Amino acid sequence: MNVFLHDAVCFAPELVLLIGALGALIAGTYLQNGYAVAQRLAYITLAGALILLFAIPATGALSFGLNFAHTSATQFAKIWVMVACVGTLMLSHHALGRLQAQRHEFPVLILLSALGMCLMISARDFMALYVGIELQSLALYILAAFVRHNEQSAEAGLKYFILGALSSGLLLYGISLLYGATGTIQYEPLMHFISSGAPNMAVTLAIVFILSALAFKISAAPFHMWTPDVYQGAATPITAFFTTAPKIAGAMVLLQLLHGPLAGASAVWLQILWATAALSLIVGAFAALMQQNIKRLLAYSTINHVGFLLMAILAGGQDGYAALLTYLVIYVIISLGAFGAILLLQQQGDAAEQLTDLRGLGKRRPRIALAFTVLMFALAGVPPTAGFLSKMYVLLAVMHSGYAWLAALGVVTSVVAAFYYLRIIKIMYFDEATTSVIPNIRPSRRLMILLFVTVILTLILMLAPSAVIAPATLAAQSIGY
């Protein structure tokens, strides 16, 4: 097989995403029912990318001048990025219609963002990584402000863009320092250089800047300041997208960087990582206690869950890698379901913006209330839901790596966080409804299917944990150099 054909085969899912995004853009621009056509093309494109990800064997090969890797771990992460994108499209149809924002650019931006995330996950070169991050970020900035006539959405997009530009500058500065100190930006030569001796001041500063930028991308404290405002201001399906797919890409980038090219400088980044993980756990648990807006509460919940992701990365080894991948899968499933429940309420005439809007939901919408209850228990990590499995797996990996105190902090903050999840359940079932009017609106079939599937998976994965742990463990074996 010649080099060009080899690269094309390895890069086939990304090529499908690129061609699909361009096709959806052209079709949406020139056809009368552009949004509907672009939406269908996006589904077809994501399905095609998923088929290729399953069909093409993960050989661990490098392509495009050693800039991209194709391993079991990268394929596993990309599959779940595609799942998150499909879930977002399912969430978006009726929500964007209600907001008068059904424009063909939406599925195009989802596809371009997915392409950027796939590049990030496969990158084995800092320049390739930067291109992937910027492609993802530029699409996310636009998505945050997608409902242009809404002040909150426009403000969210502006805040995200300004702070995102700052983080991109930090990343570039860190990469330039690293190149100046080592003479390379490719992961493998960089790993050999750093492992050969103690990191100098330039390398140390570079690692600090790079980790700060990546912490911003995944909403880790203390770089989380944009998250509550952007989550609240963006349209609900876009918030769901921010909660899922970028976290997969960002966590995979951190894992592959810290346990790959930067492994030799662990004395530098271990302290940063455990401090960031601990701060994320604390901020996510305690700051959410004061929130009355549902999406702001879920934003702080995300920060708490990012703390668990960082704990798994800190643990390292095959147990830590597998725990991270398992946590990501379960977190994506639960988050899509939670936002699906919120959107179902909004579609049926409920405000579902403030916690007080959920009063009496157990009587008004018993099926949605029951599904939301299961998902809240899962986010809290309460058995018999898959959320308990994912948290337990991470805590065990962290304890085995010698960070028992951090595992204890994870347990304590989970107990604190359980309070605001249980408060939602209490409001739904024990508080009196403020209105007795129930609009007779037929629920969206897509949202009902998504909610049903996520709730069933949340329960089944606890009863049959090997369904997620086995493929995650297999994929984890390909992480490293």
Backbone torsions as a table, in degrees:
resi	resn	phi	psi	omega
1	MET	NA	126.3	180.0
2	ASN	-72.7	168.9	-172.7
3	VAL	-63.0	-43.4	-177.6
4	PHE	-62.1	-45.5	-179.2
5	LEU	-65.8	-39.9	177.8
6	HIS	-59.7	-46.7	-180.0
7	ASP	-64.4	-39.9	-178.8
8	ALA	-65.1	-40.0	179.5
9	VAL	-66.7	-46.8	179.9
10	CYS	-62.3	-33.7	-173.9
11	PHE	-98.5	11.2	-173.4
12	ALA	-57.9	-44.6	179.3
13	PRO	-60.1	-39.8	179.0
14	GLU	-67.8	-37.8	177.6
15	LEU	-64.2	-39.4	177.4
16	VAL	-62.0	-43.3	178.5
17	LEU	-62.0	-42.4	-179.7
18	LEU	-64.5	-48.4	-179.3
19	ILE	-64.0	-41.5	179.0
20	GLY	-63.3	-41.1	179.1
21	ALA	-64.4	-43.9	178.8
22	LEU	-65.6	-40.7	177.6
23	GLY	-62.5	-43.5	179.2
24	ALA	-65.4	-36.5	178.8
25	LEU	-65.4	-46.4	-179.7
26	ILE	-66.3	-45.6	-179.7
27	ALA	-63.4	-42.3	-179.8
28	GLY	-66.2	-30.3	-178.6
29	THR	-76.4	-39.5	-170.1
30	TYR	-104.0	-16.7	-179.8
31	LEU	-94.8	150.4	-175.2
32	GLN	-65.3	-46.6	177.1
33	ASN	-95.0	57.2	-171.7
34	GLY	-60.0	-40.7	-177.3
35	TYR	-63.5	-46.4	-178.2
36	ALA	-62.8	-42.1	179.2
37	VAL	-65.8	-44.7	179.7
38	ALA	-62.4	-38.4	178.7
39	GLN	-63.7	-45.0	179.5
40	ARG	-64.7	-42.2	178.5
41	LEU	-62.1	-35.5	178.3
42	ALA	-65.1	-43.1	176.9
43	TYR	-60.8	-45.5	-179.2
44	ILE	-63.2	-41.9	-179.6
45	THR	-63.1	-46.4	-179.8
46	LEU	-65.9	-38.2	176.7
47	ALA	-63.7	-42.4	178.0
48	GLY	-62.8	-42.5	178.2
49	ALA	-63.5	-40.1	178.4
50	LEU	-63.8	-43.4	179.0
51	ILE	-60.2	-43.6	-179.9
52	LEU	-66.2	-38.3	179.2
53	LEU	-63.2	-36.0	177.0
54	PHE	-77.2	-32.0	-172.1
55	ALA	-83.4	-36.8	-176.0
56	ILE	-81.2	122.0	-178.8
57	PRO	-65.9	142.1	178.2
58	ALA	-84.6	99.4	-175.8
59	THR	-92.8	-9.6	-174.4
60	GLY	78.8	11.0	-176.6
61	ALA	-71.4	153.6	174.5
62	LEU	-104.7	144.6	-178.6
63	SER	-134.2	168.1	178.7
64	PHE	52.1	59.8	176.5
65	GLY	66.0	38.8	178.1
66	LEU	67.4	20.4	-176.6
67	ASN	-89.5	-20.7	-176.8
68	PHE	-133.9	140.3	179.5
69	ALA	-113.1	151.6	-178.5
70	HIS	-130.7	89.7	-176.2
71	THR	-117.2	174.2	176.8
72	SER	-61.8	-36.8	-179.4
73	ALA	-67.5	-44.0	-179.9
74	THR	-65.9	-39.4	178.5
75	GLN	-65.2	-42.1	179.0
76	PHE	-59.0	-47.8	-179.2
77	ALA	-64.7	-41.2	180.0
78	LYS	-64.6	-37.9	177.9
79	ILE	-57.6	-43.0	-178.4
80	TRP	-77.4	-24.5	169.3
81	VAL	-63.4	-43.7	178.1
82	MET	-62.8	-41.0	178.6
83	VAL	-60.8	-43.4	178.5
84	ALA	-62.8	-38.1	178.5
85	CYS	-66.9	-43.2	177.5
86	VAL	-61.9	-43.8	178.1
87	GLY	-60.4	-40.9	178.9
88	THR	-63.4	-42.7	178.1
89	LEU	-63.0	-38.4	177.9
90	MET	-65.4	-36.3	179.4
91	LEU	-72.3	-26.3	-164.5
92	SER	-84.3	-27.5	-165.8
93	HIS	-57.2	-59.3	-177.4
94	HIS	-72.5	-33.5	-178.5
95	ALA	-64.4	-44.9	179.6
96	LEU	-68.1	-34.5	176.3
97	GLY	-63.0	-42.2	179.1
98	ARG	-65.5	-31.8	-179.9
99	LEU	-89.3	3.1	-177.9
100	GLN	55.8	46.2	-178.1
101	ALA	-131.9	29.7	178.3
102	GLN	-80.2	87.5	179.2
103	ARG	-120.7	148.5	-172.9
104	HIS	-67.7	-15.1	179.6
105	GLU	-66.5	-24.0	-175.8
106	PHE	-61.6	-56.7	178.6
107	PRO	-63.1	-30.1	177.5
108	VAL	-63.3	-45.0	179.8
109	LEU	-65.8	-35.9	176.5
110	ILE	-62.2	-44.5	-179.5
111	LEU	-66.0	-42.5	180.0
112	LEU	-66.8	-38.3	176.5
113	SER	-63.7	-42.6	177.7
114	ALA	-61.4	-38.9	177.3
115	LEU	-62.0	-44.5	177.9
116	GLY	-61.2	-40.0	179.2
117	MET	-66.0	-39.1	177.6
118	CYS	-64.0	-38.8	177.0
119	LEU	-64.4	-41.7	178.1
120	MET	-59.7	-46.2	-175.4
121	ILE	-65.2	-37.9	-176.9
122	SER	-88.0	-11.6	-171.4
123	ALA	-58.9	136.1	172.9
124	ARG	-127.9	29.3	-177.0
125	ASP	-156.8	136.5	-175.1
126	PHE	-64.6	-31.0	178.5
127	MET	-70.6	-40.4	176.0
128	ALA	-63.4	-39.5	178.0
129	LEU	-62.2	-44.1	-178.1
130	TYR	-64.1	-40.7	178.2
131	VAL	-61.6	-44.0	178.6
132	GLY	-62.9	-43.8	-179.7
133	ILE	-62.9	-43.2	-178.6
134	GLU	-69.3	-38.1	177.1
135	LEU	-62.4	-43.4	176.3
136	GLN	-64.0	-47.7	-172.9
137	SER	-65.5	-43.2	-178.9
138	LEU	-61.6	-39.0	177.2
139	ALA	-66.4	-39.6	-179.2
140	LEU	-68.5	-36.1	177.4
141	TYR	-59.6	-44.7	-178.9
142	ILE	-67.6	-40.9	179.7
143	LEU	-62.3	-38.0	-179.7
144	ALA	-60.0	-34.7	-178.9
145	ALA	-104.1	24.4	-170.8
146	PHE	-65.9	-34.8	177.5
147	VAL	-84.4	83.6	-166.6
148	ARG	-63.0	-32.8	-175.6
149	HIS	-81.3	-1.7	179.5
150	ASN	-99.4	125.3	-176.4
151	GLU	-62.8	-42.0	-179.3
152	GLN	-62.7	-40.2	179.7
153	SER	-65.9	-43.3	178.7
154	ALA	-63.6	-40.6	178.1
155	GLU	-65.2	-40.9	179.1
156	ALA	-61.0	-45.0	179.4
157	GLY	-62.5	-41.1	-179.2
158	LEU	-66.6	-45.0	179.0
159	LYS	-62.0	-44.8	-178.6
160	TYR	-63.2	-40.9	-179.2
161	PHE	-65.1	-46.6	-176.8
162	ILE	-64.2	-48.8	-179.4
163	LEU	-70.6	-32.5	176.4
164	GLY	-66.3	-38.1	176.9
165	ALA	-64.0	-38.0	176.9
166	LEU	-62.5	-44.3	-179.5
167	SER	-66.9	-35.7	176.8
168	SER	-65.0	-37.7	175.7
169	GLY	-63.4	-41.9	176.6
170	LEU	-60.9	-42.5	-179.7
171	LEU	-63.0	-46.4	-179.8
172	LEU	-63.6	-40.0	179.0
173	TYR	-64.5	-41.2	177.1
174	GLY	-62.8	-42.5	178.6
175	ILE	-63.7	-40.7	-179.9
176	SER	-65.9	-38.3	176.2
177	LEU	-64.2	-41.8	-179.7
178	LEU	-64.2	-41.6	178.7
179	TYR	-66.5	-40.7	179.0
180	GLY	-63.5	-33.6	-177.1
181	ALA	-83.8	-29.3	-172.9
182	THR	-115.7	-21.7	-179.7
183	GLY	80.7	11.3	178.9
184	THR	-150.4	154.6	173.5
185	ILE	-122.9	5.7	176.5
186	GLN	-86.1	141.5	-170.4
187	TYR	-60.7	-47.5	-172.0
188	GLU	-67.1	-49.8	175.6
189	PRO	-60.7	-34.8	179.1
190	LEU	-64.5	-40.1	178.6
191	MET	-61.6	-44.0	179.8
192	HIS	-65.2	-38.9	-178.9
193	PHE	-65.4	-48.5	-176.5
194	ILE	-69.3	-35.9	-178.7
195	SER	-71.3	-18.0	-175.7
196	SER	-77.8	-12.3	179.8
197	GLY	-170.3	175.6	179.9
198	ALA	-66.7	138.1	-179.7
199	PRO	-65.0	137.9	177.9
200	ASN	-83.9	-178.1	-175.5
201	MET	-63.1	-38.5	-179.7
202	ALA	-63.5	-43.1	178.5
203	VAL	-65.0	-41.0	178.9
204	THR	-60.7	-47.4	178.5
205	LEU	-63.2	-40.0	179.3
206	ALA	-59.9	-44.5	-179.9
207	ILE	-63.3	-40.2	178.7
208	VAL	-62.0	-45.6	-179.9
209	PHE	-65.5	-43.4	-178.1
210	ILE	-65.6	-44.2	179.8
211	LEU	-66.6	-35.8	177.4
212	SER	-62.6	-44.1	-180.0
213	ALA	-64.1	-44.2	-178.7
214	LEU	-70.9	-32.0	176.0
215	ALA	-63.0	-37.2	175.8
216	PHE	-62.1	-43.6	-175.7
217	LYS	-62.8	-30.2	-177.8
218	ILE	-105.7	11.5	176.4
219	SER	66.6	36.1	178.0
220	ALA	-86.3	138.0	176.5
221	ALA	-68.9	144.6	5.5
222	PRO	-91.0	22.2	-179.3
223	PHE	-104.8	33.1	-174.4
224	HIS	-100.6	2.3	-166.4
225	MET	-58.6	-25.6	-179.4
226	TRP	-79.5	-22.2	-166.2
227	THR	-63.5	-52.6	-177.1
228	PRO	-60.8	-43.4	-178.4
229	ASP	-66.0	-42.3	-178.8
230	VAL	-69.7	-41.0	179.3
231	TYR	-63.4	-39.6	-179.6
232	GLN	-72.5	-39.9	-174.3
233	GLY	-77.7	-33.7	-177.6
234	ALA	-71.7	156.2	174.7
235	ALA	-59.8	149.1	-173.0
236	THR	-56.6	-45.1	178.3
237	PRO	-64.4	-30.1	178.0
238	ILE	-71.7	-38.5	174.2
239	THR	-59.8	-41.4	177.3
240	ALA	-60.4	-38.5	178.8
241	PHE	-66.2	-44.1	178.2
242	PHE	-59.5	-33.6	-175.7
243	THR	-74.1	-23.2	-170.2
244	THR	-111.0	-78.1	-169.8
245	ALA	-57.3	-49.1	-179.5
246	PRO	-61.6	-27.6	178.8
247	LYS	-69.2	-37.0	176.8
248	ILE	-62.0	-50.8	-177.6
249	ALA	-63.3	-46.5	-178.1
250	GLY	-64.1	-42.7	179.4
251	ALA	-65.0	-39.4	178.7
252	MET	-66.5	-38.7	177.7
253	VAL	-62.9	-47.6	178.8
254	LEU	-59.6	-45.9	-179.2
255	LEU	-59.8	-47.9	-175.7
256	GLN	-72.2	-28.7	176.5
257	LEU	-73.1	-51.4	-172.9
258	LEU	-71.0	-31.5	179.2
259	HIS	-103.5	19.3	176.4
260	GLY	-128.4	-104.9	-175.8
261	PRO	-63.3	-28.9	-177.4
262	LEU	-99.6	9.4	-177.8
263	ALA	-60.3	-35.2	-178.9
264	GLY	-68.5	-15.5	179.5
265	ALA	-105.5	30.6	-176.4
266	SER	-60.0	-28.1	178.4
267	ALA	-61.2	-27.3	179.2
268	VAL	-82.6	-51.8	-169.3
269	TRP	-86.5	-16.9	178.9
270	LEU	-60.4	-42.8	-179.4
271	GLN	-66.1	-40.4	178.5
272	ILE	-64.0	-41.5	-174.1
273	LEU	-69.4	-46.1	-179.0
274	TRP	-68.3	-33.7	177.7
275	ALA	-66.4	-43.0	178.6
276	THR	-65.3	-41.8	178.4
277	ALA	-61.6	-46.8	-178.8
278	ALA	-63.2	-43.0	-179.1
279	LEU	-66.0	-38.9	178.6
280	SER	-64.1	-41.8	177.7
281	LEU	-60.3	-44.7	-176.1
282	ILE	-70.7	-49.1	-178.9
283	VAL	-61.8	-46.2	-178.4
284	GLY	-62.4	-33.9	-178.4
285	ALA	-80.0	-47.7	-171.2
286	PHE	-84.6	-36.3	-178.7
287	ALA	-67.1	-31.0	-179.0
288	ALA	-68.9	-20.4	-177.8
289	LEU	-62.6	-26.5	-175.5
290	MET	-94.6	-1.4	-173.4
291	GLN	-84.5	140.4	175.2
292	GLN	-111.5	-19.9	177.2
293	ASN	-85.1	132.6	-174.2
294	ILE	-62.5	-43.9	-176.5
295	LYS	-71.5	-33.1	174.6
296	ARG	-66.7	-39.3	177.3
297	LEU	-61.4	-44.5	179.4
298	LEU	-68.7	-25.7	175.6
299	ALA	-65.2	-46.6	177.8
300	TYR	-68.6	-32.1	173.7
301	SER	-60.2	-40.8	177.4
302	THR	-60.4	-42.1	179.9
303	ILE	-61.9	-40.0	176.7
304	ASN	-62.5	-42.1	179.3
305	HIS	-68.5	-32.7	175.1
306	VAL	-62.0	-33.7	174.8
307	GLY	-58.6	-39.7	177.1
308	PHE	-68.4	-37.7	176.6
309	LEU	-61.3	-43.0	179.5
310	LEU	-67.1	-33.8	176.0
311	MET	-62.5	-41.3	179.0
312	ALA	-65.3	-39.6	177.8
313	ILE	-65.1	-41.1	179.0
314	LEU	-62.4	-39.2	-178.9
315	ALA	-60.5	-41.6	178.5
316	GLY	63.1	-171.0	-178.3
317	GLY	67.8	175.2	-177.9
318	GLN	-63.7	-34.3	178.4
319	ASP	-65.5	-44.8	179.5
320	GLY	-65.6	-42.4	179.1
321	TYR	-61.5	-47.7	-178.9
322	ALA	-65.1	-37.5	178.6
323	ALA	-63.7	-40.3	179.0
324	LEU	-62.9	-49.1	-178.5
325	LEU	-63.4	-40.6	177.5
326	THR	-62.6	-45.0	-179.4
327	TYR	-61.5	-43.1	-179.2
328	LEU	-60.8	-45.4	-178.6
329	VAL	-60.9	-50.5	-176.8
330	ILE	-66.8	-38.7	179.8
331	TYR	-64.0	-41.0	178.4
332	VAL	-62.3	-45.0	-179.3
333	ILE	-61.4	-47.9	-177.6
334	ILE	-65.4	-42.9	-176.9
335	SER	-65.2	-43.1	177.7
336	LEU	-60.9	-40.6	178.3
337	GLY	-64.6	-42.7	-178.8
338	ALA	-62.1	-45.6	179.3
339	PHE	-71.2	-29.4	174.3
340	GLY	-62.8	-40.9	178.0
341	ALA	-63.7	-43.2	178.6
342	ILE	-61.4	-43.3	-178.9
343	LEU	-68.7	-34.7	175.7
344	LEU	-62.6	-40.6	177.7
345	LEU	-64.1	-44.4	-179.8
346	GLN	-64.3	-38.2	-179.4
347	GLN	-67.1	-31.1	-177.3
348	GLN	-91.0	12.0	172.6
349	GLY	101.6	-5.9	176.8
350	ASP	-81.6	145.7	-178.9
351	ALA	-67.2	-50.5	177.2
352	ALA	51.2	40.6	175.4
353	GLU	-109.2	-45.2	179.0
354	GLN	-103.6	157.5	178.3
355	LEU	-60.0	-33.5	-179.5
356	THR	-66.1	-20.9	178.0
357	ASP	-68.5	-15.1	-178.5
358	LEU	-89.5	1.3	-178.7
359	ARG	-59.4	132.4	176.3
360	GLY	70.8	14.6	-176.7
361	LEU	-63.8	-30.9	180.0
362	GLY	-61.0	-28.8	177.6
363	LYS	-91.3	-37.7	-175.8
364	ARG	-75.3	-44.6	-177.8
365	ARG	-132.9	72.6	-171.8
366	PRO	-60.3	-37.7	-178.3
367	ARG	-68.9	-44.6	178.7
368	ILE	-65.8	-39.7	179.1
369	ALA	-61.5	-41.7	179.2
370	LEU	-64.3	-45.1	178.8
371	ALA	-62.6	-42.9	-179.8
372	PHE	-64.5	-35.9	178.3
373	THR	-63.1	-46.1	178.5
374	VAL	-59.0	-43.3	-177.5
375	LEU	-70.1	-35.0	176.2
376	MET	-66.7	-40.9	174.7
377	PHE	-60.3	-38.5	-179.7
378	ALA	-66.6	-43.3	177.8
379	LEU	-63.9	-33.6	178.3
380	ALA	-75.3	-15.8	-178.9
381	GLY	81.2	33.8	-178.2
382	VAL	-95.5	130.8	175.3
383	PRO	-69.5	153.1	8.3
384	PRO	-98.5	48.6	178.9
385	THR	-102.0	162.6	-179.0
386	ALA	-67.4	-20.8	177.0
387	GLY	-60.0	-35.4	176.2
388	PHE	-64.8	-42.6	179.9
389	LEU	-60.2	-47.1	-176.2
390	SER	-65.4	-43.0	-179.9
391	LYS	-67.7	-41.6	179.7
392	MET	-61.4	-41.3	-178.8
393	TYR	-62.3	-43.7	179.1
394	VAL	-66.3	-45.4	-178.4
395	LEU	-61.5	-40.3	178.0
396	LEU	-64.9	-41.6	179.3
397	ALA	-64.0	-40.2	-179.9
398	VAL	-67.9	-40.7	178.6
399	MET	-63.3	-42.3	179.9
400	HIS	-66.5	-23.8	179.9
401	SER	-86.5	-0.8	175.4
402	GLY	98.8	9.9	-179.6
403	TYR	-110.0	58.3	-177.6
404	ALA	-61.9	-36.0	-178.9
405	TRP	-65.0	-35.3	179.1
406	LEU	-71.2	-37.5	175.6
407	ALA	-62.2	-40.4	178.2
408	ALA	-63.5	-41.0	177.0
409	LEU	-63.2	-38.2	177.0
410	GLY	-61.1	-40.7	178.5
411	VAL	-66.1	-46.1	-178.2
412	VAL	-62.1	-46.7	-179.2
413	THR	-68.7	-29.0	175.0
414	SER	-66.2	-37.1	176.7
415	VAL	-65.6	-42.7	177.5
416	VAL	-62.9	-45.8	-179.1
417	ALA	-64.1	-31.4	179.2
418	ALA	-59.9	-26.8	-179.8
419	PHE	-60.6	-47.6	-176.2
420	TYR	-77.2	-23.8	172.0
421	TYR	-69.4	-43.2	179.4
422	LEU	-68.7	-29.5	177.1
423	ARG	-63.2	-38.4	177.4
424	ILE	-61.4	-43.7	179.7
425	ILE	-64.4	-40.8	178.2
426	LYS	-62.3	-42.4	179.4
427	ILE	-63.3	-40.0	-177.0
428	MET	-67.1	-36.3	-170.7
429	TYR	-106.7	-21.7	-173.1
430	PHE	-117.5	-14.0	177.1
431	ASP	-91.8	145.5	-179.9
432	GLU	-76.0	140.5	-180.0
433	ALA	-67.8	144.2	178.8
434	THR	-80.4	-17.2	178.9
435	THR	-142.4	148.7	178.4
436	SER	-106.5	2.3	-178.5
437	VAL	-81.0	123.7	178.8
438	ILE	-119.2	102.3	-179.9
439	PRO	-59.1	138.8	-179.1
440	ASN	-88.8	82.2	-178.6
441	ILE	-118.7	129.6	179.9
442	ARG	-70.4	125.8	-177.8
443	PRO	-66.8	149.7	179.0
444	SER	-64.2	130.0	180.0
445	ARG	-63.9	-39.4	-180.0
446	ARG	-61.4	-45.1	-179.0
447	LEU	-66.6	-39.3	179.3
448	MET	-64.4	-41.7	178.4
449	ILE	-63.1	-46.3	-179.3
450	LEU	-61.2	-45.3	-179.0
451	LEU	-64.0	-44.0	180.0
452	PHE	-61.8	-46.9	-177.7
453	VAL	-63.5	-44.2	-177.4
454	THR	-66.6	-39.7	178.9
455	VAL	-65.7	-44.3	179.5
456	ILE	-62.1	-44.6	179.0
457	LEU	-63.2	-39.1	179.6
458	THR	-59.1	-34.3	179.3
459	LEU	-85.6	-41.9	-176.3
460	ILE	-66.3	-39.8	-177.0
461	LEU	-65.1	-22.5	174.3
462	MET	-76.5	-34.8	-179.8
463	LEU	-79.0	-29.9	179.3
464	ALA	-129.2	69.1	-173.9
465	PRO	-62.2	-25.1	-178.5
466	SER	-64.0	-20.1	179.9
467	ALA	-63.1	-28.5	177.1
468	VAL	-109.0	-34.8	-176.6
469	ILE	-69.3	-40.4	-177.6
470	ALA	-61.4	-52.6	177.7
471	PRO	-65.2	-33.0	177.9
472	ALA	-66.4	-40.9	178.2
473	THR	-65.1	-41.8	178.1
474	LEU	-62.9	-42.8	178.8
475	ALA	-67.6	-36.1	-178.8
476	ALA	-62.5	-26.2	-178.4
477	GLN	-66.7	-18.3	-178.7
478	SER	-93.1	0.0	179.3
479	ILE	-82.5	134.6	-178.8
480	GLY	120.7	-179.3	-175.5
481	TYR	-128.0	NA	NA
